[in-house]
Amino acid sequence: MLIVGHSEVRALLDGKEREILELIADAYRLHDEGRTALPHSVFLRFPEDARNRIIGLPAHLGGDDAVAGMKWIASFPGNVARGIERASASIILNSMADGRPEAFIEASLISARRTGASAALAAGLLAAEDEPRGISLIGLGPINLEVLRFTAARLSSLTTAVVYDLDRARAEAFAEDARATVPGLEVTVAADAEEALGAHALVSLATTAGTPHMDLSACRPDATVLHVSLRDLTVEAVLDAQNVVDDTDHVCRERTSLHLAEEQTGNREFVGAEIGALLRGTSGFRREPGRRVVFSPFGLGVLDLALARWVRDRAEAEATGVRIDGFLPGDAA
């Protein structure tokens, strides 16, 4: 059993934004081609604790180097006040030859970076401007920092960002991190969410909201909204926009804004395309002038596996991580 810890994962991933973007794009293409297995995520909630949850994402990614496994990710929002990360995660990879577990990988950074790469791919595909110069970021934790990192890698024209969080001190700290993450980026802290929403035509929402609380009236008419947190937008905002998702069946569940829109309308006709089809050029999707586009990615386990497989392969090639013998029955002690 190969065990790869957080510091080793970070060392392997840092500076590899373009490789990661292509890995995530390839996973989306394979999923759109039907070469994946993706059961619904399992949500473990607690009878006396409605705020916290742990999610299991089992998946299989086919192709020339097929992989199977599961991500187990906990979301405890109260951790932020304790000075530790809201989310913690691990991934187990199983052999496609005999099914035996072969790698255990700390996955908080994998999860964050595949999310950032997913949003950046959507930004590149959907932005109304040929060369977007600015992005607005609302909800300033690790996820939006990764959205910024990968969007800057995907869109070389990006030169400025407006950021907003309910916690002003958190916003100021994020602004400093953003400048360090994207050297030369001009970063401004907005006074309120409306200012941030209207500042740029590219907007990323990555809050911890559990119920819809935001419309898009403050956004520009041609805005592209990366609805990463899935539960910020009102049903009306969803229905007024053109909607792109990663997987329609997955995103229309668990009380996401799109799930609520489905319950209200009784259908999913408001979903215009899935990103895998956009990447493959088979969707037929076109932006309507003067109408906003919302990208809502549920977060597919195949993306985690694509990145975890790459981490495992590089860890083995560079002899990093820890190899545990005797973990399984029959292994040498």
Buried (B, 14 or more C-beta within 10 A) or exposed (E): BBBBBBEBBEEBBEEBBEBBBEBBBBBBBBBBBEBBBBEEBEEEEEEEEEEBBBBBBBBBBBBEEBBBBBBBBBBBBEBBEEEEBBBBBBBBBBEEEEEEBBBBBBBBBBBBBBBBBBBBBBBBBBBBBEEBBBBBBBBBBBBBBBBBBBBBBBBEEBBBBBBBBEEEEBBBEBBEBBBEBBEEBEBBBBEEBBBBBBBBBBBBBBBBBBEBEBBBEBBBEBBBBBBBBBBBBBBBBBBBBBBBBBBBEBBBBBEBBBBBBBEEEEEBEBBBBBBBBBBBEEBEBEBEEEEBBBBBBBBBBBBBBBBBBBBBBBBBEEEBBEEEEEBEEEEEE
